[in-house]
Amino acid sequence: MNEKYSIQAEINILASLGRDLAATTDAETAAKIILDAADNLMGWDACYLILYDPKKGGVPRPLLTIDTVNKERIFQRDAAPQKPSENMLKAIEQGGFLSQYEEFFEVEPSNSFGDRSQRTLSQLFVPVVSGSRTIGILSIQSYQKYYYDNKQLVLLNDLASHCAGALERIWAQEALEDFVERLKILHSAVNAINASLEMERVCQVVYETVIKVMPCNDFVIDGYDSSSNEIVPIYAIENPDKRVYTNRYVADHGMAGEIVRTRMPLLFTSQREMAESTIKFELYGSTDIDPTESVLAVPMILHGEIYGMVSAQSFEMNAYDRDDLYLLEVLASHAAIAIENARLFDSIQHLANTDPLTGILNRRRFFELAELEFSKAENSTQP
């Protein structure tokens, strides 16, 4: 393909790109600026810009995907890859590459977008690298054979390098704003967690907070009885939002058993990682096949003693990251205090209402219950 612009024109486009990116804080707007620059430099029929950090993992985030359908460029909103494609990983590994094809070829639907009845035949893929960190993948593609060559590959790499810093800034700013909002939700729930002396209510508030700040299909709070070395179920929710009750088990296995033993958090992003952990999980619930793909579990520790575990679980791969881990650890620390306070309150109530020798209700408690029954009878319309 002949160059569309002279060297000076390329310099002008890249300079304008830098100015435009500096003026925006919106990721999709930044992506459009970058892809417009690529179009001015080289042209394209289809393109995408996807954020993905291979060191952090997680689900790739498409900022913009565009395809040409019936000679009209259409923004594609259905691109939602659950994991990086082979082309994305290859671009990261090789620092970018050029693909040329002679004719239509089949591609997994999850790895394509737009008009799937035709296939781009000339494709460029480059990583977006800021310093030593890869933050995404940029690809431009044409329906014409041999539309691009290695010179355009070098130029697209230059373009990606030119915009990497701005993209990283915008991504970091968005992540920070999201994290701050989640922290606000968490902190507003702390008072409610600490205010209640009812165990069930404490756990319910913790669960309701978790589902507001991170993905959560199943949720578990387990206690630990050190005298018997057993995991004691406290609270469990099974998707969809169903309260379930489980049994005690010896702490020599299971996720809670692992947490109690190591006092360290667990973060799994796939069933493969769970299988490789060699943990013998204690399963519960009504489904024969566990659909859980991601697990986050943190210890409840108070005054140096292990009190149990809090765990959020998702049916999606790569559902959690280190920010989620931090938020759950903060919640678990408050949950440990509130649960211990609830236990102490129950213990005091029990001592106040029972005879220490016989273990049955004392005289005062009998009178209190009798008064309650008399009040019910007075308010009842039944004889």
C-alpha positions in Angstrom: 0.0 0.0 0.0 1.3 3.5 -0.8 1.8 5.9 2.1 -1.2 8.3 2.5 0.9 11.0 4.1 4.4 12.3 4.1 6.7 12.0 7.1 5.7 15.6 8.1 2.0 14.7 7.9 2.6 11.7 10.2 4.4 14.0 12.7 1.5 16.4 12.6 -1.0 13.7 13.2 0.9 12.3 16.2 1.3 15.8 17.6 -2.4 16.4 17.3 -3.1 13.0 18.9 -1.0 14.0 21.9 -2.9 17.3 22.4 -6.3 15.7 22.0 -5.6 12.8 24.4 -4.2 15.3 27.0 -7.6 17.1 26.9 -9.8 14.0 27.7 -10.4 11.9 30.7 -12.9 9.5 29.1 -11.6 6.2 28.0 -14.0 5.7 25.0 -13.3 9.2 23.7 -9.6 8.5 24.0 -10.0 5.3 22.0 -11.9 7.1 19.2 -9.2 9.7 19.0 -6.5 7.0 18.7 -8.4 5.0 16.1 -9.2 8.1 14.1 -5.5 8.9 14.0 -4.8 5.3 12.8 -7.4 5.8 10.1 -5.8 9.0 8.9 -2.3 7.4 8.9 -3.1 4.0 7.3 -6.8 3.5 6.9 -8.9 0.6 8.2 -12.2 -1.2 7.7 -12.4 -2.8 11.2 -10.5 -2.0 14.4 -10.4 -2.4 18.1 -8.7 -1.0 21.2 -8.9 -3.3 24.2 -7.4 -2.7 27.6 -5.7 -5.7 29.1 -2.8 -6.0 31.6 -1.3 -9.5 31.4 0.3 -9.1 34.8 -3.0 -8.3 36.5 -5.0 -10.7 34.3 -8.7 -10.4 34.6 -11.3 -9.9 31.8 -10.2 -7.8 28.8 -12.0 -4.5 28.5 -13.0 -3.4 25.0 -12.9 0.4 24.8 -14.0 0.6 21.2 -14.7 -2.0 18.4 -15.8 -0.8 14.9 -16.6 -2.7 11.8 -17.6 -1.6 8.3 -21.0 -3.1 7.3 -22.6 -2.2 4.0 -20.0 0.6 3.6 -21.0 2.1 6.9 -18.9 2.1 10.0 -20.8 0.7 12.9 -19.8 0.8 16.6 -20.0 -2.8 17.9 -21.3 -3.1 21.4 -21.4 -6.9 21.6 -17.7 -7.5 21.9 -17.2 -9.0 25.4 -14.3 -11.4 25.5 -14.0 -13.3 28.8 -10.3 -13.9 28.2 -7.6 -12.6 25.9 -7.6 -14.0 22.4 -4.7 -15.8 20.8 -4.0 -12.8 18.6 -3.9 -10.5 21.7 -1.5 -12.8 23.5 0.7 -13.1 20.4 0.8 -9.4 20.0 2.0 -9.0 23.6 4.6 -11.8 23.2 6.0 -10.7 19.9 5.6 -6.9 20.2 3.1 -6.8 17.4 2.6 -8.8 14.1 1.1 -8.7 10.7 -1.4 -11.3 9.4 -2.3 -11.8 5.7 -5.0 -14.2 4.4 -6.1 -15.2 1.0 -9.8 -16.0 1.6 -12.5 -16.3 4.2 -11.8 -18.4 7.3 -13.7 -19.5 10.3 -13.2 -17.9 13.7 -14.7 -18.6 17.1 -17.7 -16.2 17.5 -16.3 -15.1 20.9 -13.1 -13.9 19.1 -14.9 -11.9 16.4 -17.3 -9.0 16.2 -19.4 -7.1 13.6 -20.2 -8.7 10.3 -19.3 -12.3 10.7 -20.3 -13.2 7.1 -17.0 -11.7 5.8 -13.5 -11.8 7.1 -10.7 -9.1 7.2 -7.8 -10.4 5.1 -5.0 -8.0 6.2 -4.6 -7.4 10.0 -2.2 -5.5 12.2 -2.0 -6.2 16.0 0.3 -4.3 18.4 0.5 -4.0 22.2 0.0 -0.7 23.9 3.0 -0.5 26.2 3.7 2.3 28.8 7.2 1.9 30.2 7.5 -1.8 31.0 3.8 -2.3 31.5 1.4 -3.6 28.7 -2.0 -2.0 29.1 -3.8 -3.1 26.0 -4.0 -4.2 22.4 -4.6 -2.1 19.3 -5.7 -3.7 16.0 -6.6 -2.3 12.6 -7.8 -4.5 9.8 -8.8 -4.4 6.1 -11.1 -6.5 3.9 -8.5 -6.0 1.1 -5.7 -8.6 0.7 -2.2 -7.4 1.4 -3.5 -3.9 2.4 -0.8 -3.6 5.1 2.9 -4.3 5.2 5.7 -4.2 7.8 6.1 -0.5 7.3 2.5 0.0 8.6 3.2 -2.4 11.4 6.1 -0.1 12.6 3.9 2.9 12.2 1.1 1.4 14.2 3.6 0.5 16.9 4.7 4.1 17.0 1.1 5.2 17.3 0.5 2.8 20.2 3.6 4.0 22.0 2.6 7.6 21.5 -0.8 7.1 23.2 0.1 4.6 25.9 0.9 7.2 28.6 -2.4 8.9 28.1 -4.4 5.7 28.1 -2.6 4.5 31.3 -3.5 7.8 33.0 -7.1 7.6 32.0 -7.4 3.9 33.0 -5.7 4.6 36.4 -8.0 7.6 37.0 -11.1 5.5 36.2 -9.9 2.7 38.4 -9.2 5.1 41.3 -12.7 6.8 40.9 -14.4 3.4 40.9 -12.4 2.2 44.0 -13.2 5.4 45.9 -16.9 4.9 45.2 -16.7 1.4 46.4 -14.8 2.5 49.6 -17.6 5.0 50.3 -20.2 2.2 50.1 -18.0 0.1 52.4 -17.5 2.8 55.0 -21.2 3.7 55.1 -21.9 0.1 55.9 -19.4 -0.1 58.8 -21.7 1.7 61.2 -24.5 -0.6 60.5 -22.2 -3.6 60.9 -20.9 -2.4 64.3 -24.3 -1.2 65.5 -26.1 -4.6 65.5 -25.8 -7.2 68.3 -27.7 -9.8 66.3 -25.5 -12.3 64.5 -27.8 -12.8 61.6 -28.2 -9.1 61.0 -24.5 -8.5 61.1 -23.9 -11.1 58.5 -26.7 -9.9 56.3 -25.3 -6.3 56.3 -21.8 -7.7 55.4 -23.4 -9.7 52.5 -25.4 -6.8 51.3 -22.3 -4.6 51.2 -20.3 -7.2 49.3 -22.8 -7.5 46.5 -22.7 -3.7 46.1 -18.9 -3.5 45.7 -17.9 -6.7 43.8 -19.4 -9.7 41.9 -21.0 -12.2 44.2 -23.2 -15.2 43.3 -22.5 -17.2 46.5 -21.4 -15.9 49.9 -20.1 -17.6 53.0 -19.2 -16.6 56.5 -17.7 -19.4 58.6 -16.5 -19.4 62.2 -13.8 -21.5 63.8 -14.1 -23.5 67.1 -10.6 -23.9 68.3 -11.6 -26.2 71.1 -12.9 -28.9 68.6 -10.9 -27.7 65.6 -14.1 -27.4 63.6 -15.4 -25.0 61.0 -18.7 -23.6 62.2 -21.2 -22.3 59.6 -22.5 -18.9 60.5 -24.1 -17.5 57.3 -24.3 -18.7 53.7 -26.1 -17.5 50.6 -26.6 -19.6 47.4 -27.4 -18.0 44.1 -29.9 -16.5 43.6 -30.0 -14.8 47.0 -31.1 -17.9 48.8 -30.2 -18.4 52.5 -28.9 -21.9 53.1 -27.7 -23.8 56.1 -24.6 -26.0 56.2 -23.0 -28.4 58.7 -19.9 -28.2 60.8 -16.8 -30.0 59.6 -13.3 -30.7 60.8 -10.9 -27.9 59.9 -8.4 -30.3 58.3 -9.9 -29.6 54.8 -12.1 -27.2 52.9 -11.5 -23.6 52.0 -12.2 -22.3 55.5 -9.9 -25.0 56.9 -7.1 -23.7 54.6 -7.8 -20.1 55.7 -7.7 -21.1 59.4 -4.4 -23.1 58.9 -2.5 -20.4 56.9 -4.3 -17.2 58.1 -3.8 -16.0 54.5 -6.3 -14.9 51.9 -7.2 -17.0 48.8 -7.9 -15.6 45.3 -8.8 -17.9 42.5 -9.9 -16.7 39.0 -10.8 -20.0 37.4 -11.8 -23.6 38.2 -8.4 -24.6 36.9 -6.7 -22.6 39.6 -9.0 -24.1 42.2 -8.1 -27.6 41.0 -4.4 -26.8 41.1 -4.6 -25.6 44.6 -5.2 -29.2 45.9 -7.7 -27.9 48.5 -10.4 -30.4 49.2 -13.4 -28.1 49.0 -16.4 -28.6 51.3 -19.3 -28.2 48.8 -22.8 -27.1 49.7 -26.0 -26.0 47.9 -28.5 -27.6 45.7 -26.6 -27.9 42.4 -24.8 -31.2 41.4 -22.2 -29.3 39.4 -20.6 -26.3 41.1 -20.6 -23.4 38.6 -18.1 -21.3 40.6 -15.3 -19.9 38.5 -13.8 -17.2 40.8 -13.3 -17.3 44.6 -12.2 -14.7 47.1 -11.7 -15.7 50.7 -10.1 -13.8 53.6 -9.6 -14.6 57.3 -11.4 -13.0 60.2 -8.7 -12.2 62.7 -9.3 -10.4 66.0 -6.6 -9.7 68.7 -4.3 -12.1 66.9 -6.9 -15.0 67.1 -8.4 -16.6 64.0 -12.2 -16.3 64.1 -13.1 -17.7 60.7 -13.5 -16.7 57.1 -15.5 -14.5 54.8 -15.8 -15.6 51.1 -17.4 -14.2 48.0 -17.7 -16.4 44.9 -18.6 -15.7 41.3 -19.8 -17.8 38.4 -17.6 -15.7 36.0 -13.9 -16.2 35.4 -11.4 -13.5 36.5 -14.1 -11.8 38.6 -11.8 -10.5 41.4 -8.6 -8.6 41.7 -6.4 -7.1 44.4 -8.8 -4.2 45.0 -11.6 -6.6 45.7 -9.3 -8.5 48.1 -8.5 -5.3 50.0 -12.2 -4.4 50.3 -13.2 -7.9 51.6 -10.3 -7.8 54.1 -11.6 -4.5 55.5 -15.1 -5.9 55.7 -13.9 -9.1 57.4 -12.0 -7.1 60.1 -15.2 -5.3 61.0 -17.3 -8.5 60.7 -14.9 -10.2 63.2 -15.5 -7.5 65.8 -19.3 -7.4 65.3 -19.6 -11.2 65.3 -17.6 -11.4 68.6 -19.8 -8.6 70.1 -22.9 -10.5 69.1 -21.5 -13.7 70.6 -20.7 -11.9 73.9 -24.2 -10.4 73.9 -25.9 -13.8 73.4 -23.7 -15.2 76.2 -24.7 -12.5 78.6 -28.3 -12.8 77.7 -28.1 -16.6 78.3 -26.5 -16.1 81.7 -29.1 -13.5 82.6 -32.0 -15.7 81.7 -30.9 -19.1 83.0 -30.3 -20.6 86.4 -26.5 -21.4 86.7 -27.2 -24.7 88.6 -30.1 -26.2 86.7 -29.5 -24.6 83.3 -33.2 -23.9 82.9 -34.9 -20.5 82.6 -34.8 -18.5 85.8 -37.8 -17.0 87.7 -37.3 -13.5 86.1 -37.3 -14.9 82.6 -40.4 -17.0 83.2 -42.2 -13.8 84.4 -41.0 -11.9 81.3 -42.3 -14.6 79.0 -45.6 -14.8 80.9 -46.1 -11.0 80.5 -45.5 -11.3 76.8 -48.1 -14.1 76.5 -50.6 -12.0 78.5 -50.0 -9.0 76.2 -50.6 -11.2 73.2 -53.8 -12.5 74.7 -55.1 -9.0 75.4 -54.5 -7.9 71.9 -55.9 -11.0 70.3 -59.5 -11.2 69.1 -59.6 -15.0 69.7 -61.1 -16.3 73.0 
